[in-house]
Amino acid sequence: MLKGNTHRLVGISLFGALGFVLMFIAFPVIPAFSYLKVDFSDLPILLSFLLYGPVGGVMSTLIRSILHYIQTGGDMGYPIGDFASFIATLAYCFPAYWLLKKSKSQKSAIVAFLLGTLSLTVVLSIANLYIITPLYLKILNFSVGNITEYILAGVVPFNLVKGTIISIVFLMVLPKLRPWLVKQNKMLTVK
């Protein structure tokens, strides 16, 4: 039993650490909003969800976000961006995980990723409207003009693009990961 728990803890930690490293490979996708960047840290986090369940996935996400905050110091010492990243990852991974674990075909996997992308977009739009952007405005004297226009012009398209990119990459690596995931007796009979 200890070996199983130790293996689980190490796996969760490794996926969180890998997500942390991948956060530094980031690029903007909307020139007018160059501070909104896509990174691939959600890929190992989603694997952690698939292998260790929701608790393992959340713990990997937390490890990734804490490591990133420690390394970068956040935005002038405030963890606003890391909080937003934490929420974004969970908003994307939870629905994708729930549908992927029941997925029996490529089509249902695509639906899982579409739902994850939609969830990411809706949750981050609401979070930016009521929490994230107001915090930036208040604490960092960051100006975006009209918040609703900012969300419609920047946050919504960014999250749709980000979710699509992450989904496509995961769908591309899924065939390579499938034998390993099946060996782990965790999931994916997707063909």
N, C-alpha and C positions, 0 to 999 in steps of 0.2 A: 504494500500500500504506500509506503513512504516513497518507493521508487516512482510510482505513478504520480504522486503529488509533486515530487521534486521535478519530474519530467514536465509536468503541466506548468509549474511555476517558471521553470527555465524557458519553456516554449513561449509562454505569454510575455515574459520579459524580453526575449530575443525579438519577437515580432514588434513589440513596442520600440525597442532600440533600432531595429531596421527602419521602422516608420520615421523615427527621429532623423536618421541619416538621410532618408529620402526627402524629408522636408526641405533640405538645402538644395535640392535639384528642382528649382521652381522657375516658372516663366509666366509673364503676363500674356493674356489672350485678347484683351480689349485695350487698345492703346490709350484711350482717354482715362482709363482706370488702371494704370500700370502697377499700382500697389496691390491690386487683387491678382494673386498669382496661383496658378495650378501647380500642385506638386503630386508626387505619386505615393505619398505616405499612407493613403487609404488602402493600397493594395495589400501590404502585409497585415494591416489591421483587419481587413475582411477575411484574410486567411485565418487569423486568430479567432474570429467569430466562428468560422466554419469548423475549426478543429477543437476549440475549447468552449464554444457556446457563447451566449450573450455576456456572461460575467467575465469570461476570459477576454472577449473582444473589448469590453469597456475598460478592463484593467490595462490592456495593451495601449488603448487610446490615452488613458490617463498617464501611463509611463511616458509615451511619446510626447505628450503636451508638457509634462513637468520637465523632462529633459530639455526640450526646446526652450522653455522659459528660463531654466537655469543657464543654458548656454548663451541665449541672446539678451536676457534681461527684459524681455517684453518691450512694449512701447513706452519708453521713458520710465521703466520700472513697473508699469501696469500690465497685467496679463490679459488685456482685452483681446488681442489678436489670437493668443493661444486658447482663450475661452471660446472664441468664435470658431477656431479650428476644431476644438473638441466637440462642440455642438454640431458642426457641419459633418464631421466624420460619423457621429452617431446617427444623425438624420439620414445619411446615405446608407450606412451599413445595416442598420436594423431591418428595414423593409427588404433590402436585397438579401440579407441572410435568411429571413423567414421564408422567402419564396425559393431561394436557391436550395435550401436543405430539403425541399419537397420537389425540386425540379427533376423532371424526367426527360427533358428534351432541350435542344438549343433554343427553341422558340420560348419555352417557359423561362429559361435563363435570361433571355433578352427582356422578357416582361419584368423579371425581377430587377434588372438593372434600370429599366425605364421607371419603375416605381421608386427605386432608390434615388434616381435623378430628380424625379418630381418631388419627392419628400424633401430632399436637400434644398431644392429651390424654394418651396413653400416655407419650410421651417426657417431658413436663413433670411428670407424676405421679412417674415414676421419678427424674427430676432433683431434684424437690423433696424426695423421700424421702431421697435419699442425699447431695445436694450443696447445693442452694440453701437450703432451710429450715435444715439444720444450720449453714450459714454465718451466716445471719441470727441464729440462736439464740446462736452462739458469739461472733461479732464485735460484734453490735449489742445484745446482751441482749434480743432480741426473743422474746416468749413466745407460743406458739400452743397450748399444752397438749399433748395427745397428737398426735404428728405424723401418724399414720395417719388419725385422725379428721379432722384438719385437711385432709388431702389429699382424703379422700372427700367432705367437706362443702363445701370451698372450691375447691381446685385443679381437681378433675375437672369439677364443674359450670361453673366459670368458663371453662375451656378449651373445653368443648363449646359454650357460648354464644358465646364469642369466635370460634371456628372457623366456627360457623353464620352469625354476622353478617358476617364477612369474606367468606365464600363467597357469601352472598346479594347483597351489594353488588357483588362481582366479576361475578356472573352478570347483574346488572342493567346494568352498564356494558359488558359483553362485546360486545353487539350494536353498540354505538357504536364500540368499539375494533377490531372485526373487520376493517373495510376497511383501516385503517392497518396492522394486523398482517399482513394478507395482502399489502399493498403492500411491506412490509418482507421479504416472502418467508420469513417465519418460522413461521407456523402458523395454526391455527384455521380449519378449514373447517366449524366448528360452525355449525349453522343454528338 
